[in-house]
């Protein structure tokens, strides 16, 4: 594994964590909004999307 590959893995992890934080923030911000349906993100969902796009 080259250093560049390791850096891309780290970036992917940071992006995944950022996406999860964004979803959590949206859920908290809209907790009192009528009709809002909360969402959740799992690592497996994001991993599958990355593999499907050829990013992993």
PDB file of N, H, CA, C and O in Angstrom:
ATOM      1  N   UNK A   1       0.853  -1.170   0.000  1.00  0.00           N
ATOM      2  CA  UNK A   1       0.000   0.000   0.000  1.00  0.00           C
ATOM      3  C   UNK A   1       0.900   1.235   0.000  1.00  0.00           C
ATOM      4  O   UNK A   1       1.736   1.409   0.887  1.00  0.00           O
ATOM      5  N   UNK A   2       0.722   2.058  -0.976  1.00  0.00           N
ATOM      6  H   UNK A   2       0.043   1.916  -1.696  1.00  0.00           H
ATOM      7  CA  UNK A   2       1.542   3.259  -1.070  1.00  0.00           C
ATOM      8  C   UNK A   2       1.029   4.337  -0.126  1.00  0.00           C
ATOM      9  O   UNK A   2      -0.077   4.240   0.406  1.00  0.00           O
ATOM     10  N   UNK A   3       1.833   5.349   0.069  1.00  0.00           N
ATOM     11  H   UNK A   3       2.731   5.429  -0.363  1.00  0.00           H
ATOM     12  CA  UNK A   3       1.429   6.445   0.951  1.00  0.00           C
ATOM     13  C   UNK A   3       0.248   7.204   0.367  1.00  0.00           C
ATOM     14  O   UNK A   3      -0.601   7.694   1.111  1.00  0.00           O
ATOM     15  N   UNK A   4       0.185   7.305  -0.952  1.00  0.00           N
ATOM     16  H   UNK A   4       0.875   6.907  -1.556  1.00  0.00           H
ATOM     17  CA  UNK A   4      -0.935   7.992  -1.591  1.00  0.00           C
ATOM     18  C   UNK A   4      -2.242   7.237  -1.347  1.00  0.00           C
ATOM     19  O   UNK A   4      -3.280   7.845  -1.085  1.00  0.00           O
ATOM     20  N   UNK A   5      -2.183   5.928  -1.434  1.00  0.00           N
ATOM     21  H   UNK A   5      -1.341   5.434  -1.646  1.00  0.00           H
ATOM     22  CA  UNK A   5      -3.358   5.108  -1.160  1.00  0.00           C
ATOM     23  C   UNK A   5      -3.805   5.269   0.293  1.00  0.00           C
ATOM     24  O   UNK A   5      -5.002   5.316   0.577  1.00  0.00           O
ATOM     25  N   UNK A   6      -2.856   5.351   1.193  1.00  0.00           N
ATOM     26  H   UNK A   6      -1.884   5.313   0.962  1.00  0.00           H
ATOM     27  CA  UNK A   6      -3.177   5.558   2.607  1.00  0.00           C
ATOM     28  C   UNK A   6      -3.834   6.912   2.825  1.00  0.00           C
ATOM     29  O   UNK A   6      -4.775   7.030   3.610  1.00  0.00           O
ATOM     30  N   UNK A   7      -3.345   7.926   2.136  1.00  0.00           N
ATOM     31  H   UNK A   7      -2.580   7.830   1.498  1.00  0.00           H
ATOM     32  CA  UNK A   7      -3.944   9.257   2.254  1.00  0.00           C
ATOM     33  C   UNK A   7      -5.377   9.261   1.733  1.00  0.00           C
ATOM     34  O   UNK A   7      -6.256   9.868   2.345  1.00  0.00           O
ATOM     35  N   UNK A   8      -5.618   8.592   0.614  1.00  0.00           N
ATOM     36  H   UNK A   8      -4.904   8.099   0.118  1.00  0.00           H
ATOM     37  CA  UNK A   8      -6.973   8.522   0.083  1.00  0.00           C
ATOM     38  C   UNK A   8      -7.900   7.771   1.033  1.00  0.00           C
ATOM     39  O   UNK A   8      -9.072   8.125   1.156  1.00  0.00           O
ATOM     40  N   UNK A   9      -7.397   6.752   1.698  1.00  0.00           N
ATOM     41  H   UNK A   9      -6.445   6.465   1.598  1.00  0.00           H
ATOM     42  CA  UNK A   9      -8.204   6.032   2.686  1.00  0.00           C
ATOM     43  C   UNK A   9      -8.562   6.949   3.849  1.00  0.00           C
ATOM     44  O   UNK A   9      -9.693   6.929   4.335  1.00  0.00           O
ATOM     45  N   UNK A  10      -7.609   7.744   4.289  1.00  0.00           N
ATOM     46  H   UNK A  10      -6.690   7.760   3.894  1.00  0.00           H
ATOM     47  CA  UNK A  10      -7.868   8.695   5.368  1.00  0.00           C
ATOM     48  C   UNK A  10      -8.881   9.745   4.968  1.00  0.00           C
ATOM     49  O   UNK A  10      -9.767  10.091   5.750  1.00  0.00           O
ATOM     50  N   UNK A  11      -8.756  10.252   3.757  1.00  0.00           N
ATOM     51  H   UNK A  11      -8.037   9.971   3.121  1.00  0.00           H
ATOM     52  CA  UNK A  11      -9.703  11.251   3.256  1.00  0.00           C
ATOM     53  C   UNK A  11     -11.105  10.657   3.170  1.00  0.00           C
ATOM     54  O   UNK A  11     -12.085  11.316   3.515  1.00  0.00           O
ATOM     55  N   UNK A  12     -11.195   9.427   2.715  1.00  0.00           N
ATOM     56  H   UNK A  12     -10.398   8.891   2.435  1.00  0.00           H
ATOM     57  CA  UNK A  12     -12.490   8.756   2.620  1.00  0.00           C
ATOM     58  C   UNK A  12     -13.135   8.620   4.000  1.00  0.00           C
ATOM     59  O   UNK A  12     -14.338   8.833   4.152  1.00  0.00           O
ATOM     60  N   UNK A  13     -12.338   8.268   4.991  1.00  0.00           N
ATOM     61  H   UNK A  13     -11.361   8.096   4.867  1.00  0.00           H
ATOM     62  CA  UNK A  13     -12.855   8.161   6.352  1.00  0.00           C
ATOM     63  C   UNK A  13     -13.335   9.488   6.893  1.00  0.00           C
ATOM     64  O   UNK A  13     -14.373   9.552   7.552  1.00  0.00           O
ATOM     65  N   UNK A  14     -12.590  10.554   6.622  1.00  0.00           N
ATOM     66  H   UNK A  14     -11.747  10.501   6.087  1.00  0.00           H
ATOM     67  CA  UNK A  14     -13.003  11.885   7.073  1.00  0.00           C
ATOM     68  C   UNK A  14     -14.284  12.333   6.376  1.00  0.00           C
ATOM     69  O   UNK A  14     -15.157  12.925   7.009  1.00  0.00           O
ATOM     70  N   UNK A  15     -14.402  12.059   5.092  1.00  0.00           N
ATOM     71  H   UNK A  15     -13.692  11.578   4.577  1.00  0.00           H
ATOM     72  CA  UNK A  15     -15.622  12.408   4.364  1.00  0.00           C
ATOM     73  C   UNK A  15     -16.822  11.638   4.899  1.00  0.00           C
ATOM     74  O   UNK A  15     -17.916  12.191   5.020  1.00  0.00           O
ATOM     75  N   UNK A  16     -16.619  10.371   5.217  1.00  0.00           N
ATOM     76  H   UNK A  16     -15.731   9.922   5.119  1.00  0.00           H
ATOM     77  CA  UNK A  16     -17.691   9.550   5.769  1.00  0.00           C
ATOM     78  C   UNK A  16     -18.146  10.095   7.113  1.00  0.00           C
ATOM     79  O   UNK A  16     -19.344  10.191   7.378  1.00  0.00           O
ATOM     80  N   UNK A  17     -17.194  10.448   7.956  1.00  0.00           N
ATOM     81  H   UNK A  17     -16.220  10.369   7.741  1.00  0.00           H
ATOM     82  CA  UNK A  17     -17.527  11.002   9.263  1.00  0.00           C
ATOM     83  C   UNK A  17     -18.243  12.342   9.109  1.00  0.00           C
ATOM     84  O   UNK A  17     -19.198  12.620   9.834  1.00  0.00           O
ATOM     85  N   UNK A  18     -17.790  13.165   8.178  1.00  0.00           N
ATOM     86  H   UNK A  18     -17.014  12.939   7.590  1.00  0.00           H
ATOM     87  CA  UNK A  18     -18.444  14.449   7.934  1.00  0.00           C
ATOM     88  C   UNK A  18     -19.877  14.278   7.466  1.00  0.00           C
ATOM     89  O   UNK A  18     -20.761  15.032   7.871  1.00  0.00           O
ATOM     90  N   UNK A  19     -20.107  13.296   6.619  1.00  0.00           N
ATOM     91  H   UNK A  19     -19.389  12.683   6.290  1.00  0.00           H
ATOM     92  CA  UNK A  19     -21.459  13.017   6.146  1.00  0.00           C
ATOM     93  C   UNK A  19     -22.353  12.590   7.305  1.00  0.00           C
ATOM     94  O   UNK A  19     -23.496  13.036   7.409  1.00  0.00           O
ATOM     95  N   UNK A  20     -21.840  11.739   8.165  1.00  0.00           N
ATOM     96  H   UNK A  20     -20.911  11.377   8.081  1.00  0.00           H
ATOM     97  CA  UNK A  20     -22.608  11.289   9.329  1.00  0.00           C
ATOM     98  C   UNK A  20     -22.927  12.462  10.252  1.00  0.00           C
ATOM     99  O   UNK A  20     -24.042  12.557  10.766  1.00  0.00           O
ATOM    100  N   UNK A  21     -21.971  13.349  10.465  1.00  0.00           N
ATOM    101  H   UNK A  21     -21.066  13.272  10.047  1.00  0.00           H
ATOM    102  CA  UNK A  21     -22.205  14.522  11.313  1.00  0.00           C
ATOM    103  C   UNK A  21     -23.256  15.447  10.699  1.00  0.00           C
ATOM    104  O   UNK A  21     -24.056  16.045  11.419  1.00  0.00           O
ATOM    105  N   UNK A  22     -23.252  15.563   9.390  1.00  0.00           N
ATOM    106  H   UNK A  22     -22.602  15.077   8.805  1.00  0.00           H
ATOM    107  CA  UNK A  22     -24.243  16.382   8.703  1.00  0.00           C
ATOM    108  C   UNK A  22     -25.651  15.827   8.894  1.00  0.00           C
ATOM    109  O   UNK A  22     -26.593  16.582   9.135  1.00  0.00           O
ATOM    110  N   UNK A  23     -25.791  14.519   8.788  1.00  0.00           N
ATOM    111  H   UNK A  23     -25.025  13.905   8.593  1.00  0.00           H
ATOM    112  CA  UNK A  23     -27.095  13.880   8.986  1.00  0.00           C
ATOM    113  C   UNK A  23     -27.561  14.070  10.423  1.00  0.00           C
ATOM    114  O   UNK A  23     -28.731  14.370  10.660  1.00  0.00           O
ATOM    115  N   UNK A  24     -26.664  13.900  11.376  1.00  0.00           N
ATOM    116  H   UNK A  24     -25.714  13.656  11.183  1.00  0.00           H
ATOM    117  CA  UNK A  24     -27.017  14.093  12.787  1.00  0.00           C
ATOM    118  C   UNK A  24     -27.446  15.535  13.033  1.00  0.00           C
ATOM    119  O   UNK A  24     -28.426  15.783  13.735  1.00  0.00           O
ATOM    120  N   UNK A  25     -26.714  16.484  12.456  1.00  0.00           N
ATOM    121  H   UNK A  25     -25.917  16.283  11.886  1.00  0.00           H
ATOM    122  CA  UNK A  25     -27.071  17.898  12.598  1.00  0.00           C
ATOM    123  C   UNK A  25     -28.438  18.204  12.019  1.00  0.00           C
ATOM    124  O   UNK A  25     -29.215  18.945  12.621  1.00  0.00           O
ATOM    125  N   UNK A  26     -28.739  17.642  10.857  1.00  0.00           N
ATOM    126  H   UNK A  26     -28.107  17.040  10.368  1.00  0.00           H
ATOM    127  CA  UNK A  26     -30.060  17.837  10.254  1.00  0.00           C
ATOM    128  C   UNK A  26     -31.153  17.265  11.150  1.00  0.00           C
ATOM    129  O   UNK A  26     -32.204  17.881  11.325  1.00  0.00           O
ATOM    130  N   UNK A  27     -30.905  16.091  11.712  1.00  0.00           N
ATOM    131  H   UNK A  27     -30.051  15.591  11.569  1.00  0.00           H
ATOM    132  CA  UNK A  27     -31.894  15.474  12.599  1.00  0.00           C
ATOM    133  C   UNK A  27     -32.144  16.333  13.835  1.00  0.00           C
ATOM    134  O   UNK A  27     -33.291  16.506  14.247  1.00  0.00           O
ATOM    135  N   UNK A  28     -31.087  16.866  14.424  1.00  0.00           N
ATOM    136  H   UNK A  28     -30.155  16.725  14.089  1.00  0.00           H
ATOM    137  CA  UNK A  28     -31.237  17.702  15.620  1.00  0.00           C
ATOM    138  C   UNK A  28     -31.933  19.014  15.279  1.00  0.00           C
ATOM    139  O   UNK A  28     -32.808  19.463  16.020  1.00  0.00           O
ATOM    140  N   UNK A  29     -31.550  19.633  14.162  1.00  0.00           N
ATOM    141  H   UNK A  29     -30.839  19.268  13.561  1.00  0.00           H
ATOM    142  CA  UNK A  29     -32.124  20.924  13.785  1.00  0.00           C
ATOM    143  C   UNK A  29     -33.614  20.818  13.479  1.00  0.00           C
ATOM    144  O   UNK A  29     -34.353  21.784  13.670  1.00  0.00           O
ATOM    145  N   UNK A  30     -34.054  19.675  13.014  1.00  0.00           N
ATOM    146  H   UNK A  30     -33.453  18.891  12.859  1.00  0.00           H
ATOM    147  CA  UNK A  30     -35.446  19.528  12.592  1.00  0.00           C
ATOM    148  C   UNK A  30     -36.280  18.671  13.533  1.00  0.00           C
ATOM    149  O   UNK A  30     -37.336  18.170  13.148  1.00  0.00           O
ATOM    150  N   UNK A  31     -35.811  18.502  14.765  1.00  0.00           N
ATOM    151  H   UNK A  31     -34.953  18.909  15.078  1.00  0.00           H
ATOM    152  CA  UNK A  31     -36.511  17.611  15.695  1.00  0.00           C
ATOM    153  C   UNK A  31     -37.947  18.080  15.955  1.00  0.00           C
ATOM    154  O   UNK A  31     -38.828  17.249  16.174  1.00  0.00           O
ATOM    155  N   UNK A  32     -38.201  19.385  15.936  1.00  0.00           N
ATOM    156  H   UNK A  32     -37.485  20.061  15.758  1.00  0.00           H
ATOM    157  CA  UNK A  32     -39.543  19.903  16.201  1.00  0.00           C
ATOM    158  C   UNK A  32     -40.311  20.248  14.932  1.00  0.00           C
ATOM    159  O   UNK A  32     -41.411  20.795  15.018  1.00  0.00           O
ATOM    160  N   UNK A  33     -39.771  19.950  13.770  1.00  0.00           N
ATOM    161  H   UNK A  33     -38.878  19.506  13.700  1.00  0.00           H
ATOM    162  CA  UNK A  33     -40.445  20.248  12.512  1.00  0.00           C
ATOM    163  C   UNK A  33     -41.510  19.186  12.240  1.00  0.00           C
ATOM    164  O   UNK A  33     -41.233  17.986  12.240  1.00  0.00           O
ATOM    165  N   UNK A  34     -42.730  19.662  12.010  1.00  0.00           N
ATOM    166  H   UNK A  34     -42.955  20.636  12.010  1.00  0.00           H
ATOM    167  CA  UNK A  34     -43.833  18.744  11.742  1.00  0.00           C
ATOM    168  C   UNK A  34     -43.588  18.052  10.400  1.00  0.00           C
ATOM    169  O   UNK A  34     -43.314  18.711   9.397  1.00  0.00           O
ATOM    170  N   UNK A  35     -43.686  16.748  10.390  1.00  0.00           N
ATOM    171  H   UNK A  35     -43.909  16.213  11.205  1.00  0.00           H
ATOM    172  CA  UNK A  35     -43.540  15.977   9.167  1.00  0.00           C
ATOM    173  C   UNK A  35     -42.114  15.601   8.817  1.00  0.00           C
ATOM    174  O   UNK A  35     -41.888  14.885   7.841  1.00  0.00           O
ATOM    175  N   UNK A  36     -41.144  16.071   9.596  1.00  0.00           N
ATOM    176  H   UNK A  36     -41.328  16.652  10.388  1.00  0.00           H
ATOM    177  CA  UNK A  36     -39.748  15.724   9.294  1.00  0.00           C
ATOM    178  C   UNK A  36     -39.496  14.279   9.677  1.00  0.00           C
ATOM    179  O   UNK A  36     -39.867  13.836  10.764  1.00  0.00           O
ATOM    180  N   UNK A  37     -38.869  13.557   8.782  1.00  0.00           N
ATOM    181  H   UNK A  37     -38.568  13.917   7.898  1.00  0.00           H
ATOM    182  CA  UNK A  37     -38.538  12.156   9.035  1.00  0.00           C
ATOM    183  C   UNK A  37     -37.024  12.059   9.191  1.00  0.00           C
ATOM    184  O   UNK A  37     -36.277  12.386   8.269  1.00  0.00           O
ATOM    185  N   UNK A  38     -36.584  11.615  10.341  1.00  0.00           N
ATOM    186  H   UNK A  38     -37.191  11.349  11.090  1.00  0.00           H
ATOM    187  CA  UNK A  38     -35.144  11.530  10.587  1.00  0.00           C
ATOM    188  C   UNK A  38     -34.509  10.469   9.701  1.00  0.00           C
ATOM    189  O   UNK A  38     -35.165   9.525   9.260  1.00  0.00           O
ATOM    190  N   UNK A  39     -33.224  10.646   9.453  1.00  0.00           N
ATOM    191  H   UNK A  39     -32.691  11.413   9.811  1.00  0.00           H
ATOM    192  CA  UNK A  39     -32.471   9.690   8.650  1.00  0.00           C
ATOM    193  C   UNK A  39     -31.287   9.187   9.455  1.00  0.00           C
ATOM    194  O   UNK A  39     -30.912   9.772  10.472  1.00  0.00           O
ATOM    195  N   UNK A  40     -30.712   8.106   8.990  1.00  0.00           N
ATOM    196  H   UNK A  40     -31.016   7.630   8.165  1.00  0.00           H
ATOM    197  CA  UNK A  40     -29.510   7.587   9.631  1.00  0.00           C
ATOM    198  C   UNK A  40     -28.550   7.124   8.549  1.00  0.00           C
ATOM    199  O   UNK A  40     -28.959   6.780   7.440  1.00  0.00           O
ATOM    200  N   UNK A  41     -27.288   7.121   8.884  1.00  0.00           N
ATOM    201  H   UNK A  41     -26.956   7.401   9.784  1.00  0.00           H
ATOM    202  CA  UNK A  41     -26.247   6.698   7.952  1.00  0.00           C
ATOM    203  C   UNK A  41     -25.443   5.603   8.624  1.00  0.00           C
ATOM    204  O   UNK A  41     -25.074   5.718   9.793  1.00  0.00           O
ATOM    205  N   UNK A  42     -25.176   4.549   7.884  1.00  0.00           N
ATOM    206  H   UNK A  42     -25.476   4.456   6.934  1.00  0.00           H
ATOM    207  CA  UNK A  42     -24.298   3.506   8.394  1.00  0.00           C
ATOM    208  C   UNK A  42     -23.084   3.403   7.489  1.00  0.00           C
ATOM    209  O   UNK A  42     -23.153   3.707   6.298  1.00  0.00           O
ATOM    210  N   UNK A  43     -21.997   2.982   8.054  1.00  0.00           N
ATOM    211  H   UNK A  43     -21.941   2.735   9.022  1.00  0.00           H
ATOM    212  CA  UNK A  43     -20.761   2.878   7.284  1.00  0.00           C
ATOM    213  C   UNK A  43     -20.929   1.934   6.099  1.00  0.00           C
ATOM    214  O   UNK A  43     -20.362   2.170   5.032  1.00  0.00           O
ATOM    215  N   UNK A  44     -21.698   0.877   6.279  1.00  0.00           N
ATOM    216  H   UNK A  44     -22.159   0.686   7.146  1.00  0.00           H
ATOM    217  CA  UNK A  44     -21.891  -0.086   5.202  1.00  0.00           C
ATOM    218  C   UNK A  44     -22.554   0.550   3.993  1.00  0.00           C
ATOM    219  O   UNK A  44     -22.205   0.235   2.855  1.00  0.00           O
ATOM    220  N   UNK A  45     -23.523   1.458   4.233  1.00  0.00           N
ATOM    221  H   UNK A  45     -23.806   1.714   5.158  1.00  0.00           H
ATOM    222  CA  UNK A  45     -24.187   2.155   3.135  1.00  0.00           C
ATOM    223  C   UNK A  45     -23.192   2.996   2.349  1.00  0.00           C
ATOM    224  O   UNK A  45     -23.192   2.983   1.118  1.00  0.00           O
ATOM    225  N   UNK A  46     -22.352   3.719   3.061  1.00  0.00           N
ATOM    226  H   UNK A  46     -22.353   3.729   4.061  1.00  0.00           H
ATOM    227  CA  UNK A  46     -21.377   4.584   2.400  1.00  0.00           C
ATOM    228  C   UNK A  46     -20.289   3.775   1.719  1.00  0.00           C
ATOM    229  O   UNK A  46     -19.801   4.160   0.656  1.00  0.00           O
ATOM    230  N   UNK A  47     -19.903   2.654   2.322  1.00  0.00           N
ATOM    231  H   UNK A  47     -20.299   2.341   3.185  1.00  0.00           H
ATOM    232  CA  UNK A  47     -18.899   1.795   1.708  1.00  0.00           C
ATOM    233  C   UNK A  47     -19.424   1.222   0.397  1.00  0.00           C
ATOM    234  O   UNK A  47     -18.704   1.180  -0.600  1.00  0.00           O
ATOM    235  N   UNK A  48     -20.659   0.788   0.402  1.00  0.00           N
ATOM    236  H   UNK A  48     -21.244   0.822   1.213  1.00  0.00           H
ATOM    237  CA  UNK A  48     -21.255   0.256  -0.819  1.00  0.00           C
ATOM    238  C   UNK A  48     -21.337   1.296  -1.915  1.00  0.00           C
ATOM    239  O   UNK A  48     -21.119   0.983  -3.085  1.00  0.00           O
ATOM    240  N   UNK A  49     -21.651   2.534  -1.551  1.00  0.00           N
ATOM    241  H   UNK A  49     -21.829   2.788  -0.600  1.00  0.00           H
ATOM    242  CA  UNK A  49     -21.716   3.609  -2.543  1.00  0.00           C
ATOM    243  C   UNK A  49     -20.335   3.894  -3.108  1.00  0.00           C
ATOM    244  O   UNK A  49     -20.192   4.132  -4.308  1.00  0.00           O
ATOM    245  N   UNK A  50     -19.320   3.873  -2.260  1.00  0.00           N
ATOM    246  H   UNK A  50     -19.436   3.679  -1.286  1.00  0.00           H
ATOM    247  CA  UNK A  50     -17.959   4.136  -2.724  1.00  0.00           C
ATOM    248  C   UNK A  50     -17.463   3.026  -3.634  1.00  0.00           C
ATOM    249  O   UNK A  50     -16.832   3.292  -4.658  1.00  0.00           O
ATOM    250  N   UNK A  51     -17.743   1.791  -3.267  1.00  0.00           N
ATOM    251  H   UNK A  51     -18.255   1.575  -2.436  1.00  0.00           H
ATOM    252  CA  UNK A  51     -17.305   0.667  -4.091  1.00  0.00           C
ATOM    253  C   UNK A  51     -18.032   0.696  -5.430  1.00  0.00           C
ATOM    254  O   UNK A  51     -17.443   0.402  -6.471  1.00  0.00           O
ATOM    255  N   UNK A  52     -19.312   1.051  -5.398  1.00  0.00           N
ATOM    256  H   UNK A  52     -19.790   1.289  -4.553  1.00  0.00           H
ATOM    257  CA  UNK A  52     -20.079   1.129  -6.631  1.00  0.00           C
ATOM    258  C   UNK A  52     -19.550   2.193  -7.577  1.00  0.00           C
ATOM    259  O   UNK A  52     -19.662   2.051  -8.795  1.00  0.00           O
ATOM    260  N   UNK A  53     -18.967   3.269  -7.024  1.00  0.00           N
ATOM    261  H   UNK A  53     -18.876   3.385  -6.035  1.00  0.00           H
ATOM    262  CA  UNK A  53     -18.421   4.349  -7.837  1.00  0.00           C
ATOM    263  C   UNK A  53     -16.962   4.116  -8.181  1.00  0.00           C
ATOM    264  O   UNK A  53     -16.378   4.865  -8.964  1.00  0.00           O
ATOM    265  N   UNK A  54     -16.379   3.096  -7.609  1.00  0.00           N
ATOM    266  H   UNK A  54     -16.853   2.488  -6.973  1.00  0.00           H
ATOM    267  CA  UNK A  54     -14.964   2.825  -7.857  1.00  0.00           C
ATOM    268  C   UNK A  54     -14.031   3.702  -7.058  1.00  0.00           C
ATOM    269  O   UNK A  54     -12.889   3.924  -7.459  1.00  0.00           O
ATOM    270  N   UNK A  55     -14.511   4.214  -5.909  1.00  0.00           N
ATOM    271  H   UNK A  55     -15.439   4.034  -5.583  1.00  0.00           H
ATOM    272  CA  UNK A  55     -13.696   5.107  -5.084  1.00  0.00           C
ATOM    273  C   UNK A  55     -12.993   4.408  -3.941  1.00  0.00           C
ATOM    274  O   UNK A  55     -12.136   5.010  -3.294  1.00  0.00           O
ATOM    275  N   UNK A  56     -13.322   3.164  -3.673  1.00  0.00           N
ATOM    276  H   UNK A  56     -14.018   2.675  -4.199  1.00  0.00           H
ATOM    277  CA  UNK A  56     -12.720   2.503  -2.512  1.00  0.00           C
ATOM    278  C   UNK A  56     -11.552   1.649  -2.912  1.00  0.00           C
ATOM    279  O   UNK A  56     -10.927   1.019  -2.059  1.00  0.00           O
TER     280      UNK A  56
END
